[in-house]
Amino acid sequence: MNNPQGGNEPSIDAIAGDIVDRDPSNGTGRPGKKTVATKLRRRPAVWLVALVVIAAVGAVLVLTLHSGSPSAGGGKPPDLAGYVCHGAEATVFDNINSDAVSNGASQPGFSTGGKAYCLMYVQTYHWNKGKGRPPGSVGLVRSTGAPLPAYIASLPAQASSSQGVPNVNWSASVPIAKPVIIDGTYSCADSDPSTWSSDSASHGAGFCIVKASLAVPPSR
């Protein structure tokens, strides 16, 4: 009810409402009290914002947990235990060409194209201005994919001649008694990059040949 005098005195309704709000016994469950839940129910936009925030926080947590898992950063290397070598030896990488070469090279990279192979042979080239070079070691370095035994990065090389020059071709064969499986992206390694031959056609990458045979799981 309103004040019929229209003056400054508070109305009976206002006084009654004030008494209800000031009464300590009027808990949040009482209908006379505007609770937070009541306000939220009357504001759908607030609920929408809250749901968006919750979803964003959940996404961040998922990404954080995933980044700490072993499969992050290239993926967990596949378990290649039990694979066996199958078929004839084949060339999986060869960047050698017939252009004039110079000394000094970077490591050339290659991919197995999603297939698993038994590594069998690695060869590099050291023309060294027609002088050759006593052999050191050759091998592979893993970029992504199945891990390699440590010794594969430094296999003792045997040297052979080229065009009458000794110690030009450095090569190493990998024993197949215990297969070394490669499956992923790798780089050729050489113990003497200063005399490792390269040219513009190889984009400054050292000449390298990698041979292997297909590797298959025993269940096939």
N, CA, C and O of each residue as an XYZ file, in Angstrom:
880
protein
N       0.851     -1.174      0.000
C       0.000      0.000      0.000
C       0.892      1.231      0.000
O       1.895      1.269      0.713
N       0.533      2.250     -0.802
C       1.282      3.488     -0.881
C       0.808      4.485      0.147
O      -0.322      4.411      0.629
N       1.674      5.415      0.478
C       1.325      6.492      1.408
C       0.335      7.416      0.735
O       0.689      8.047     -0.261
N      -0.916      7.532      1.239
C      -1.931      8.364      0.566
C      -1.603      9.838      0.636
O      -2.162     10.622     -0.131
N      -0.709     10.248      1.537
C      -0.379     11.654      1.654
C       0.641     12.072      0.602
O       0.805     13.257      0.311
N       1.320     11.084      0.042
C       2.313     11.407     -0.995
C       3.498     12.161     -0.455
O       4.234     12.764     -1.236
N       3.725     12.157      0.875
C       4.825     12.911      1.473
C       6.102     12.121      1.498
O       6.295     11.163      0.750
N       7.005     12.572      2.421
C       8.298     11.910      2.516
C       8.295     10.740      3.473
O       9.291     10.023      3.565
N       7.203     10.527      4.190
C       7.141      9.414      5.124
C       7.128      8.094      4.352
O       6.428      7.996      3.344
N       7.885      7.066      4.793
C       7.886      5.779      4.060
C       6.530      5.117      4.132
O       5.793      5.269      5.106
N       6.212      4.369      3.066
C       4.947      3.666      3.012
C       4.994      2.429      3.876
O       6.065      1.967      4.270
N       3.819      1.897      4.164
C       3.732      0.660      4.955
C       4.410     -0.490      4.233
O       5.085     -1.306      4.859
N       4.231     -0.563      2.879
C       4.871     -1.633      2.102
C       6.381     -1.561      2.194
O       7.052     -2.586      2.310
N       6.920     -0.350      2.143
C       8.372     -0.198      2.211
C       8.892     -0.610      3.563
O       9.921     -1.278      3.666
N       8.164     -0.202      4.631
C       8.580     -0.558      5.984
C       8.543     -2.066      6.165
O       9.459     -2.641      6.753
N       7.507     -2.705      5.673
C       7.378     -4.157      5.803
C       8.500     -4.870      5.056
O       9.078     -5.830      5.564
N       8.810     -4.393      3.838
C       9.892     -5.007      3.084
C      11.215     -4.853      3.781
O      12.034     -5.772      3.767
N      11.444     -3.704      4.396
C      12.693     -3.469      5.100
C      12.821     -4.386      6.298
O      13.911     -4.877      6.591
N      11.723     -4.622      6.992
C      11.730     -5.518      8.141
C      12.082     -6.927      7.706
O      12.854     -7.603      8.386
N      11.528     -7.394      6.573
C      11.818     -8.736      6.089
C      13.287     -8.878      5.741
O      13.914     -9.885      6.071
N      13.849     -7.854      5.063
C      15.245     -7.939      4.658
C      16.193     -7.877      5.833
O      17.262     -8.484      5.782
N      15.842     -7.165      6.888
C      16.723     -7.016      8.038
C      16.597     -8.175      9.031
O      17.449     -8.330      9.905
N      15.563     -8.976      8.907
C      15.326    -10.060      9.856
C      16.385    -11.138      9.676
O      16.450    -11.740      8.604
N      17.238    -11.415     10.705
C      18.282    -12.435     10.572
C      17.737    -13.823     10.311
O      18.437    -14.663      9.746
N      16.511    -14.079     10.708
C      15.939    -15.416     10.501
C      15.530    -15.646      9.066
O      15.171    -16.765      8.702
N      15.574    -14.614      8.240
C      15.175    -14.767      6.839
C      16.380    -15.277      6.049
O      17.115    -14.481      5.465
N      16.592    -16.608      6.024
C      17.756    -17.205      5.373
C      17.671    -17.086      3.868
O      16.705    -16.568      3.308
N      18.730    -17.589      3.227
C      18.789    -17.474      1.765
C      17.734    -18.312      1.074
O      17.434    -18.097     -0.100
N      17.170    -19.268      1.797
C      16.142    -20.097      1.184
C      14.755    -19.481      1.259
O      13.808    -19.999      0.667
N      14.635    -18.385      1.979
C      13.320    -17.756      2.108
C      12.971    -17.025      0.824
O      13.848    -16.435      0.192
N      11.684    -17.055      0.421
C      11.310    -16.419     -0.841
C      11.448    -14.909     -0.809
O      11.493    -14.285     -1.869
N      11.518    -14.296      0.366
C      11.645    -12.850      0.417
C      13.049    -12.366      0.163
O      13.255    -11.157      0.060
N      14.059    -13.272      0.053
C      15.456    -12.898     -0.116
C      15.899    -13.165     -1.546
O      15.626    -14.248     -2.063
N      16.569    -12.232     -2.208
C      17.091    -12.430     -3.549
C      18.475    -13.074     -3.453
O      19.465    -12.379     -3.229
N      18.549    -14.402     -3.623
C      19.820    -15.120     -3.521
C      20.604    -14.987     -4.823
O      20.090    -14.522     -5.841
N      21.887    -15.418     -4.756
C      22.716    -15.401     -5.958
C      22.132    -16.309     -7.029
O      22.114    -15.971     -8.213
N      21.652    -17.472     -6.588
C      21.054    -18.403     -7.557
C      19.844    -17.791     -8.226
O      19.628    -17.973     -9.424
N      19.039    -17.049     -7.436
C      17.852    -16.414     -8.010
C      18.256    -15.404     -9.062
O      17.641    -15.320    -10.126
N      19.307    -14.627     -8.757
C      19.764    -13.633     -9.717
C      20.282    -14.298    -10.984
O      20.022    -13.825    -12.091
N      21.033    -15.422    -10.818
C      21.553    -16.094    -11.988
C      20.458    -16.681    -12.856
O      20.547    -16.681    -14.084
N      19.392    -17.195    -12.177
C      18.283    -17.746    -12.955
C      17.610    -16.673    -13.776
O      17.036    -16.954    -14.828
N      17.679    -15.452    -13.303
C      17.034    -14.359    -14.021
C      17.972    -13.740    -15.063
O      17.585    -12.824    -15.788
N      19.196    -14.245    -15.130
C      20.162    -13.698    -16.073
C      20.771    -14.834    -16.900
O      21.848    -15.315    -16.547
N      20.135    -15.280    -17.976
C      20.662    -16.371    -18.793
C      22.052    -16.074    -19.352
O      22.859    -16.987    -19.528
N      22.334    -14.795    -19.631
C      23.633    -14.432    -20.192
C      24.759    -14.770    -19.232
O      25.853    -15.143    -19.656
N      24.489    -14.640    -17.928
C      25.514    -14.956    -16.939
C      25.852    -16.448    -16.986
O      27.018    -16.834    -16.913
N      24.809    -17.281    -17.110
C      25.025    -18.725    -17.216
C      25.847    -19.055    -18.465
O      26.735    -19.906    -18.424
N      25.546    -18.374    -19.574
C      26.256    -18.636    -20.816
C      27.741    -18.319    -20.680
O      28.592    -19.088    -21.127
N      28.046    -17.177    -20.057
C      29.444    -16.799    -19.845
C      30.139    -17.816    -18.948
O      31.283    -18.197    -19.194
N      29.428    -18.255    -17.893
C      30.012    -19.228    -16.975
C      30.339    -20.537    -17.682
O      31.391    -21.126    -17.436
N      29.446    -20.999    -18.560
C      29.691    -22.237    -19.290
C      30.877    -22.107    -20.235
O      31.666    -23.041    -20.379
N      31.004    -20.944    -20.885
C      32.136    -20.718    -21.790
C      33.451    -20.748    -21.027
O      34.431    -21.332    -21.488
N      33.469    -20.111    -19.851
C      34.683    -20.084    -19.034
C      35.057    -21.500    -18.593
O      36.227    -21.878    -18.652
N      34.071    -22.282    -18.154
C      34.331    -23.662    -17.718
C      34.888    -24.492    -18.869
O      35.827    -25.265    -18.683
N      34.303    -24.331    -20.072
C      34.782    -25.083    -21.224
C      36.219    -24.709    -21.573
O      37.028    -25.573    -21.910
N      36.533    -23.403    -21.488
C      37.885    -22.949    -21.807
C      38.900    -23.507    -20.828
O      39.982    -23.943    -21.223
N      38.545    -23.493    -19.532
C      39.446    -24.035    -18.519
C      39.665    -25.532    -18.747
O      40.785    -26.026    -18.612
N      38.609    -26.243    -19.087
C      38.734    -27.670    -19.344
C      39.639    -27.956    -20.529
O      40.427    -28.902    -20.501
N      39.525    -27.129    -21.585
C      40.376    -27.323    -22.759
C      41.837    -27.102    -22.427
O      42.704    -27.844    -22.890
N      42.114    -26.086    -21.627
C      43.497    -25.810    -21.223
C      44.068    -26.976    -20.433
O      45.216    -27.368    -20.642
N      43.260    -27.541    -19.511
C      43.727    -28.668    -18.720
C      44.032    -29.872    -19.592
O      45.028    -30.562    -19.379
N      43.172    -30.129    -20.581
C      43.391    -31.270    -21.471
C      44.687    -31.107    -22.252
O      45.471    -32.049    -22.368
N      44.915    -29.889    -22.797
C      46.133    -29.640    -23.551
C      47.372    -29.759    -22.684
O      48.402    -30.269    -23.125
N      47.267    -29.283    -21.438
C      48.404    -29.350    -20.522
C      48.764    -30.790    -20.206
O      49.937    -31.165    -20.222
N      47.739    -31.603    -19.916
C      47.994    -33.005    -19.618
C      48.553    -33.732    -20.824
O      49.442    -34.573    -20.698
N      48.017    -33.398    -22.015
C      48.480    -34.071    -23.232
C      49.933    -33.740    -23.527
O      50.697    -34.612    -23.939
N      50.326    -32.465    -23.317
C      51.692    -32.051    -23.619
C      52.695    -32.750    -22.720
O      53.865    -32.882    -23.079
N      52.251    -33.196    -21.563
C      53.159    -33.883    -20.661
C      53.190    -35.373    -20.857
O      53.917    -36.071    -20.149
N      52.425    -35.881    -21.795
C      52.367    -37.316    -22.008
C      53.493    -37.749    -22.933
O      54.029    -36.925    -23.674
N      53.866    -39.033    -22.907
C      54.960    -39.496    -23.758
C      54.680    -39.367    -25.237
O      55.622    -39.362    -26.030
N      53.406    -39.260    -25.654
C      53.090    -39.230    -27.074
C      53.228    -37.852    -27.673
O      53.119    -37.707    -28.891
N      53.471    -36.797    -26.839
C      53.585    -35.453    -27.367
C      54.925    -35.276    -28.069
O      55.877    -36.014    -27.815
N      54.989    -34.219    -29.017
C      56.220    -33.902    -29.675
C      56.675    -34.928    -30.658
O      57.806    -35.396    -30.519
N      55.880    -35.340    -31.675
C      56.294    -36.295    -32.640
C      55.750    -37.660    -32.449
O      55.820    -38.487    -33.358
N      55.178    -37.945    -31.231
C      54.581    -39.245    -30.998
C      55.545    -40.226    -30.391
O      56.755    -40.142    -30.599
N      55.002    -41.157    -29.640
C      55.817    -42.200    -29.017
C      56.297    -43.165    -30.083
O      55.497    -43.621    -30.900
N      57.600    -43.491    -30.098
C      58.102    -44.433    -31.102
C      57.364    -45.758    -31.015
O      57.081    -46.238    -29.917
N      57.046    -46.358    -32.162
C      56.327    -47.636    -32.138
C      57.175    -48.751    -31.559
O      58.403    -48.702    -31.618
N      56.532    -49.736    -31.011
C      57.231    -50.896    -30.470
C      57.530    -51.841    -31.624
O      56.629    -52.486    -32.161
N      58.803    -51.918    -32.001
C      59.187    -52.717    -33.155
C      59.839    -54.041    -32.766
O      60.470    -54.705    -33.589
N      59.675    -54.415    -31.487
C      60.237    -55.682    -31.044
C      59.559    -56.829    -31.793
O      58.342    -56.826    -31.982
N      60.345    -57.788    -32.207
C      59.799    -58.953    -32.890
C      59.717    -58.811    -34.394
O      59.377    -59.780    -35.074
N      60.016    -57.632    -34.948
C      60.003    -57.482    -36.402
C      61.102    -58.350    -37.015
O      62.152    -58.565    -36.409
N      60.846    -58.836    -38.207
C      61.829    -59.658    -38.916
C      62.072    -59.050    -40.298
O      61.205    -58.391    -40.871
N      63.281    -59.292    -40.814
C      63.635    -58.761    -42.133
C      62.998    -59.630    -43.219
O      62.938    -60.854    -43.108
N      62.530    -58.966    -44.259
C      61.792    -59.692    -45.297
C      62.153    -59.113    -46.660
O      62.100    -57.900    -46.861
N      62.514    -59.974    -47.579
C      62.771    -59.526    -48.942
C      64.215    -59.120    -49.176
O      65.054    -59.177    -48.277
N      64.483    -58.709    -50.412
C      65.834    -58.363    -50.837
C      66.224    -56.964    -50.381
O      65.372    -56.126    -50.085
N      67.522    -56.733    -50.334
C      68.043    -55.412    -49.991
C      67.655    -54.405    -51.068
O      67.730    -54.701    -52.260
N      67.240    -53.215    -50.642
C      66.842    -52.165    -51.579
C      67.365    -50.819    -51.085
O      67.612    -50.646    -49.891
N      67.531    -49.875    -51.995
C      68.009    -48.543    -51.636
C      66.843    -47.696    -51.152
O      65.869    -47.503    -51.880
N      66.936    -47.192    -49.934
C      65.881    -46.332    -49.395
C      66.273    -44.855    -49.448
O      65.422    -43.977    -49.308
N      67.580    -44.584    -49.654
C      68.028    -43.195    -49.818
C      69.324    -43.179    -50.616
O      70.224    -43.985    -50.378
N      69.409    -42.234    -51.586
C      70.615    -42.075    -52.398
C      70.584    -40.672    -53.005
O      69.759    -40.383    -53.871
N      71.480    -39.812    -52.549
C      71.521    -38.450    -53.090
C      72.813    -38.185    -53.865
O      73.153    -37.027    -54.109
N      73.537    -39.238    -54.255
C      74.772    -39.075    -55.005
C      74.467    -38.706    -56.455
O      73.557    -39.263    -57.069
N      75.244    -37.754    -56.998
C      75.112    -37.364    -58.401
C      76.500    -37.223    -59.016
O      77.507    -37.388    -58.327
N      76.554    -36.924    -60.292
C      77.833    -36.915    -61.023
C      78.438    -35.520    -61.162
O      79.436    -35.367    -61.867
N      77.880    -34.511    -60.525
C      78.435    -33.158    -60.623
C      79.737    -33.046    -59.838
O      80.043    -33.888    -58.994
N      80.495    -31.998    -60.130
C      81.737    -31.736    -59.396
C      81.417    -31.460    -57.937
O      80.447    -30.771    -57.622
N      82.237    -32.001    -57.053
C      81.959    -31.897    -55.622
C      82.987    -31.002    -54.935
O      84.047    -30.705    -55.488
N      82.654    -30.586    -53.733
C      83.570    -29.831    -52.884
C      83.536    -30.418    -51.486
O      82.648    -31.200    -51.145
N      84.518    -30.027    -50.681
C      84.584    -30.524    -49.311
C      83.621    -29.769    -48.406
O      83.300    -28.603    -48.638
N      83.169    -30.468    -47.368
C      82.286    -29.853    -46.373
C      80.831    -30.146    -46.678
O      80.344    -29.869    -47.774
N      80.135    -30.715    -45.688
C      78.751    -31.113    -45.933
C      77.938    -31.107    -44.649
O      78.461    -31.260    -43.545
N      76.646    -30.924    -44.838
C      75.686    -31.088    -43.743
C      75.098    -32.493    -43.826
O      75.306    -33.202    -44.810
N      74.371    -32.889    -42.801
C      73.786    -34.226    -42.780
C      72.519    -34.272    -43.631
O      71.582    -33.520    -43.358
N      72.459    -35.118    -44.640
C      71.230    -35.246    -45.430
C      70.183    -36.058    -44.677
O      70.514    -37.004    -43.961
N      68.944    -35.687    -44.841
C      67.861    -36.386    -44.162
C      66.960    -37.121    -45.130
O      66.893    -36.789    -46.313
N      66.268    -38.124    -44.614
C      65.330    -38.881    -45.433
C      64.268    -39.492    -44.534
O      64.438    -39.578    -43.318
N      63.175    -39.914    -45.148
C      62.077    -40.563    -44.431
C      61.851    -41.958    -45.002
O      62.064    -42.202    -46.190
N      61.423    -42.849    -44.152
C      61.106    -44.201    -44.622
C      59.707    -44.285    -45.220
O      59.277    -45.352    -45.659
N      59.015    -43.186    -45.236
C      57.708    -43.153    -45.889
C      56.640    -43.977    -45.205
O      55.746    -44.513    -45.860
N      56.730    -44.080    -43.884
C      55.712    -44.817    -43.149
C      55.917    -46.313    -43.144
O      55.057    -47.051    -42.664
N      57.038    -46.777    -43.669
C      57.334    -48.208    -43.683
C      58.483    -48.518    -42.733
O      59.338    -47.671    -42.476
N      58.491    -49.735    -42.219
C      59.580    -50.188    -41.358
C      60.580    -50.978    -42.198
O      60.207    -51.783    -43.051
N      61.871    -50.723    -41.928
C      62.932    -51.395    -42.667
C      63.971    -51.959    -41.703
O      64.142    -51.464    -40.589
N      64.665    -53.014    -42.161
C      65.861    -53.496    -41.487
C      67.051    -52.794    -42.138
O      67.322    -52.993    -43.322
N      67.759    -51.974    -41.362
C      68.928    -51.277    -41.891
C      70.023    -52.280    -42.215
O      70.330    -53.158    -41.409
N      70.623    -52.143    -43.425
C      71.632    -53.103    -43.842
C      72.944    -52.460    -44.269
O      73.993    -53.096    -44.156
N      72.924    -51.211    -44.759
C      74.134    -50.662    -45.353
C      74.062    -49.140    -45.366
O      73.018    -48.563    -45.669
N      75.192    -48.488    -45.033
C      75.319    -47.026    -45.101
C      76.638    -46.697    -45.784
O      77.678    -47.273    -45.463
N      76.584    -45.764    -46.731
C      77.799    -45.366    -47.450
C      77.854    -43.850    -47.609
O      76.840    -43.213    -47.895
N      79.046    -43.273    -47.422
C      79.272    -41.849    -47.687
C      80.440    -41.705    -48.661
O      81.080    -42.691    -49.026
N      80.710    -40.461    -49.080
C      81.681    -40.222    -50.158
C      82.653    -39.119    -49.753
O      82.241    -38.052    -49.297
N      83.970    -39.392    -49.927
C      85.019    -38.436    -49.561
C      86.026    -38.309    -50.711
O      87.090    -38.927    -50.686
N      85.683    -37.519    -51.697
C      86.600    -37.303    -52.819
C      87.824    -36.517    -52.351
O      88.953    -36.836    -52.722
N      87.596    -35.504    -51.547
C      88.662    -34.717    -50.898
C      89.720    -34.241    -51.897
O      90.919    -34.436    -51.699
N      89.238    -33.604    -52.989
C      90.128    -33.029    -54.013
C      91.059    -34.075    -54.630
O      92.219    -33.809    -54.943
N      90.501    -35.268    -54.788
C      91.265    -36.344    -55.427
C      92.277    -37.012    -54.524
O      93.160    -37.716    -55.014
N      92.178    -36.817    -53.227
C      93.123    -37.432    -52.288
C      92.484    -38.507    -51.424
O      93.193    -39.300    -50.804
N      91.158    -38.549    -51.372
C      90.496    -39.497    -50.489
C      90.753    -39.149    -49.033
O      91.313    -38.101    -48.711
N      90.328    -40.058    -48.159
C      90.511    -39.832    -46.716
C      90.445    -41.178    -46.004
O      89.523    -41.952    -46.260
N      91.400    -41.484    -45.111
C      91.303    -42.737    -44.353
C      89.962    -42.813    -43.640
O      89.496    -41.811    -43.098
N      89.337    -43.978    -43.631
C      87.952    -44.074    -43.135
C      87.824    -43.853    -41.636
O      88.699    -44.192    -40.840
N      86.693    -43.270    -41.303
C      86.324    -43.108    -39.897
C      85.079    -43.931    -39.612
O      85.139    -45.159    -39.555
N      83.960    -43.260    -39.434
C      82.713    -43.978    -39.152
C      81.551    -43.334    -39.891
O      81.572    -42.146    -40.214
N      80.554    -44.138    -40.144
C      79.313    -43.667    -40.765
C      78.141    -44.210    -39.948
O      78.323    -45.075    -39.091
N      76.970    -43.712    -40.211
C      75.805    -44.222    -39.487
C      74.578    -43.382    -39.756
O      74.520    -42.628    -40.728
N      73.594    -43.522    -38.877
C      72.355    -42.765    -38.957
C      72.070    -42.106    -37.621
O      72.473    -42.587    -36.562
N      71.371    -41.003    -37.704
C      70.905    -40.310    -36.509
C      69.393    -40.155    -36.633
O      68.889    -39.717    -37.667
N      68.683    -40.512    -35.585
C      67.214    -40.464    -35.621
C      66.710    -39.043    -35.411
O      67.150    -38.360    -34.487
N      65.796    -38.596    -36.258
C      65.080    -37.332    -36.056
C      63.731    -37.612    -35.401
O      63.432    -37.079    -34.333
N      62.927    -38.440    -36.037
C      61.678    -38.914    -35.449
C      61.505    -40.375    -35.847
O      61.970    -40.806    -36.902
N      60.837    -41.119    -34.995
C      60.573    -42.510    -35.337
C      61.179    -43.463    -34.335
O      61.467    -43.095    -33.196
N      61.369    -44.688    -34.773
C      61.853    -45.738    -33.885
C      63.290    -45.459    -33.450
O      64.102    -45.022    -34.266
N      63.618    -45.702    -32.182
C      64.975    -45.444    -31.705
C      65.980    -46.412    -32.321
O      65.654    -47.548    -32.666
N      67.194    -45.931    -32.445
C      68.280    -46.755    -32.974
C      69.239    -47.131    -31.858
O      69.381    -46.378    -30.895
N      69.908    -48.287    -31.965
C      70.992    -48.561    -31.022
C      72.072    -47.490    -31.142
O      72.266    -46.915    -32.213
N      72.764    -47.230    -30.059
C      73.751    -46.147    -30.035
C      74.836    -46.334    -31.087
O      75.315    -45.357    -31.663
N      75.230    -47.584    -31.343
C      76.357    -47.807    -32.247
C      76.024    -47.477    -33.697
O      76.934    -47.309    -34.509
N      74.749    -47.381    -34.039
C      74.381    -47.105    -35.426
C      74.849    -45.710    -35.851
O      75.060    -45.469    -37.039
N      75.013    -44.799    -34.905
C      75.476    -43.455    -35.245
C      76.964    -43.430    -35.565
O      77.455    -42.426    -36.081
N      77.694    -44.496    -35.278
C      79.141    -44.499    -35.525
C      79.631    -45.905    -35.855
O      80.369    -46.511    -35.080
N      79.220    -46.410    -36.994
C      79.694    -47.715    -37.455
C      81.093    -47.578    -38.061
O      81.300    -46.714    -38.914
N      82.037    -48.386    -37.655
C      83.362    -48.339    -38.293
C      83.238    -48.596    -39.789
O      82.629    -49.579    -40.211
N      83.818    -47.707    -40.583
C      83.662    -47.789    -42.028
C      84.839    -48.493    -42.684
O      85.974    -48.416    -42.213
N      84.548    -49.170    -43.766
C      85.568    -49.726    -44.654
C      85.681    -48.783    -45.858
O      84.685    -48.216    -46.306
N      86.900    -48.624    -46.373
C      87.096    -47.692    -47.486
C      87.347    -48.441    -48.785
O      87.945    -49.517    -48.789
N      86.885    -47.863    -49.883
C      87.166    -48.407    -51.208
C      87.506    -47.246    -52.143
O      87.231    -46.085    -51.839
N      88.103    -47.579    -53.274
C      88.563    -46.537    -54.190
C      87.475    -46.138    -55.174
O      86.489    -46.850    -55.367
N      87.680    -44.991    -55.785
C      86.787    -44.496    -56.829
C      87.634    -43.727    -57.829
O      88.381    -42.822    -57.456
N      87.517    -44.088    -59.090
C      88.282    -43.449    -60.160
C      89.785    -43.498    -59.868
O      90.515    -42.550    -60.157
N      90.228    -44.598    -59.300
C      91.642    -44.787    -59.031
C      92.131    -44.094    -57.771
O      93.322    -44.157    -57.466
N      91.251    -43.436    -57.031
C      91.645    -42.740    -55.800
C      91.216    -43.597    -54.609
O      90.039    -43.938    -54.497
N      92.141    -43.951    -53.723
C      91.776    -44.800    -52.576
C      91.025    -44.020    -51.502
O      91.073    -42.791    -51.446
N      90.341    -44.762    -50.664
C      89.659    -44.210    -49.476
C      88.627    -43.124    -49.805
O      88.488    -42.139    -49.081
N      87.918    -43.327    -50.903
C      86.883    -42.351    -51.290
C      85.516    -42.769    -50.757
O      84.806    -41.958    -50.164
N      85.150    -44.012    -50.963
C      83.861    -44.510    -50.475
C      84.014    -45.088    -49.071
O      84.799    -46.009    -48.851
N      83.266    -44.545    -48.138
C      83.227    -45.107    -46.780
C      81.913    -45.868    -46.636
O      80.845    -45.328    -46.924
N      81.991    -47.113    -46.193
C      80.756    -47.898    -46.083
C      80.809    -48.811    -44.873
O      81.880    -49.169    -44.384
N      79.630    -49.178    -44.405
C      79.507    -50.111    -43.284
C      78.240    -50.924    -43.463
O      77.189    -50.403    -43.836
N      78.366    -52.211    -43.189
C      77.211    -53.107    -43.228
C      76.723    -53.365    -41.803
O      77.510    -53.410    -40.858
N      75.435    -53.528    -41.677
C      74.823    -53.756    -40.360
C      74.502    -55.234    -40.222
O      73.797    -55.781    -41.070
N      74.991    -55.897    -39.187
C      74.686    -57.317    -39.007
C      73.175    -57.535    -38.898
O      72.477    -56.766    -38.237
N      72.681    -58.579    -39.544
C      71.237    -58.836    -39.517
C      70.867    -59.905    -38.488
O      69.705    -60.298    -38.388
N      71.854    -60.372    -37.726
C      71.546    -61.365    -36.691
C      70.542    -60.797    -35.687
O      69.644    -61.498    -35.221
N      70.711    -59.526    -35.367
C      69.749    -58.822    -34.517
C      69.322    -57.586    -35.281
O      70.019    -56.573    -35.233
N      68.194    -57.633    -35.990
C      67.809    -56.559    -36.910
C      67.739    -55.189    -36.232
O      67.269    -55.053    -35.102
N      68.225    -54.179    -36.962
C      68.096    -52.784    -36.546
C      66.967    -52.171    -37.378
O      67.116    -51.971    -38.583
N      65.834    -51.873    -36.725
C      64.656    -51.401    -37.433
C      64.668    -49.877    -37.508
O      64.896    -49.199    -36.506
N      64.420    -49.350    -38.699
C      64.241    -47.907    -38.871
C      62.826    -47.663    -39.387
O      62.347    -48.366    -40.277
N      62.187    -46.689    -38.833
C      60.820    -46.349    -39.232
C      60.564    -44.913    -38.797
O      60.189    -44.668    -37.650
N      60.764    -43.966    -39.703
C      60.601    -42.562    -39.358
C      61.489    -41.673    -40.211
O      61.662    -41.922    -41.404
N      62.059    -40.626    -39.595
C      62.915    -39.669    -40.301
C      64.321    -39.737    -39.707
O      64.490    -39.729    -38.488
N      65.319    -39.802    -40.574
C      66.698    -39.987    -40.139
C      67.634    -39.092    -40.938
O      67.271    -38.561    -41.988
N      68.857    -38.936    -40.412
C      69.927    -38.233    -41.124
C      71.136    -39.141    -41.193
O      71.414    -39.897    -40.262
N      71.861    -39.061    -42.312
C      73.118    -39.782    -42.416
C      74.156    -39.092    -41.542
O      74.160    -37.868    -41.415
N      75.033    -39.885    -40.942
C      76.086    -39.342    -40.086
C      77.445    -39.757    -40.631
O      77.599    -40.841    -41.193
N      78.437    -38.869    -40.455
C      79.788    -39.122    -40.924
C      80.759    -38.485    -39.932
O      80.531    -37.372    -39.460
N      81.837    -39.194    -39.621
C      82.759    -38.714    -38.598
C      83.653    -37.569    -39.070
O      84.300    -36.922    -38.246
N      83.704    -37.303    -40.385
C      84.559    -36.234    -40.907
C      83.792    -35.361    -41.899
O      84.004    -35.465    -43.107
N      82.906    -34.505    -41.399
C      82.126    -33.657    -42.314
C      82.974    -32.661    -43.101
O      82.518    -32.143    -44.120
N      84.200    -32.381    -42.649
C      85.049    -31.414    -43.363
C      85.510    -31.936    -44.717
O      85.772    -31.139    -45.618
N      85.616    -33.263    -44.888
C      85.980    -33.839    -46.192
C      84.823    -34.609    -46.828
O      84.994    -35.234    -47.876
N      83.674    -34.568    -46.213
C      82.482    -35.218    -46.765
C      82.066    -34.456    -48.014
O      81.875    -33.242    -47.958
N      81.924    -35.143    -49.133
C      81.655    -34.490    -50.414
C      80.195    -34.058    -50.546
O      79.278    -34.756    -50.114
N      80.009    -32.886    -51.155
C      78.678    -32.355    -51.446
C      78.768    -31.456    -52.666
O      79.863    -31.136    -53.127
N      77.619    -31.048    -53.191
C      77.588    -30.075    -54.287
C      76.271    -29.319    -54.252
O      75.444    -29.523    -53.364
N      76.092    -28.449    -55.229
C      74.874    -27.632    -55.250
C      73.636    -28.482    -55.501
O      72.551    -28.167    -55.013
N      73.800    -29.561    -56.263
C      72.650    -30.429    -56.544
C      72.152    -31.130    -55.288
O      70.967    -31.444    -55.180
N      73.045    -31.376    -54.343
C      72.639    -32.000    -53.074
C      72.316    -30.948    -52.018
O      72.032    -31.272    -50.865
N      72.365    -29.671    -52.436
C      72.066    -28.550    -51.536
C      73.000    -28.527    -50.327
O      72.599    -28.196    -49.211
N      74.259    -28.891    -50.586
C      75.247    -28.850    -49.516
C      75.208    -30.030    -48.572
O      75.978    -30.083    -47.613
N      74.327    -30.975    -48.827
C      74.244    -32.169    -47.974
C      75.227    -33.217    -48.466
O      75.422    -33.376    -49.671
N      75.845    -33.932    -47.534
C      76.832    -34.935    -47.888
C      76.240    -36.087    -48.674
O      75.100    -36.492    -48.442
N      77.022    -36.610    -49.604
C      76.579    -37.761    -50.383
C      76.420    -38.974    -49.450
O      77.275    -39.260    -48.612
N      75.298    -39.669    -49.632
C      75.003    -40.796    -48.745
C      74.078    -41.788    -49.444
O      73.173    -41.402    -50.184
N      74.321    -43.049    -49.199
C      73.447    -44.120    -49.676
C      73.049    -44.971    -48.471
O      73.890    -45.342    -47.652
N      71.754    -45.274    -48.378
C      71.246    -46.135    -47.305
C      70.458    -47.268    -47.950
O      69.563    -47.045    -48.766
N      70.817    -48.492    -47.562
C      70.114    -49.659    -48.086
C      69.495    -50.445    -46.937
O      70.021    -50.472    -45.824
N      68.366    -51.085    -47.232
C      67.637    -51.820    -46.200
C      66.697    -52.820    -46.863
O      66.491    -52.793    -48.076
N      66.142    -53.685    -46.059
C      65.089    -54.591    -46.528
C      63.842    -54.347    -45.679
O      63.922    -53.854    -44.554
N      62.719    -54.696    -46.231
C      61.473    -54.491    -45.499
C      61.468    -55.255    -44.175
O      62.002    -56.359    -44.077
N      60.864    -54.655    -43.179
C      60.707    -55.324    -41.877
C      59.224    -55.519    -41.617
O      58.426    -54.600    -41.797
N      58.863    -56.715    -41.194
C      57.452    -57.018    -40.940
C      57.322    -57.658    -39.565
O      58.239    -58.337    -39.103
N      56.180    -57.441    -38.909
C      55.960    -58.093    -37.608
C      55.756    -59.584    -37.816
O      55.293    -59.991    -38.882
N      56.081    -60.397    -36.848
C      55.999    -61.860    -37.018
C      54.588    -62.369    -37.223
O      54.412    -63.503    -37.668
N      53.574    -61.570    -36.913
C      52.194    -62.048    -37.046
C      51.731    -62.066    -38.474
O      50.720    -62.696    -38.784
N      52.447    -61.386    -39.365
C      52.007    -61.359    -40.758
C      52.392    -62.617    -41.528
O      52.086    -62.732    -42.714
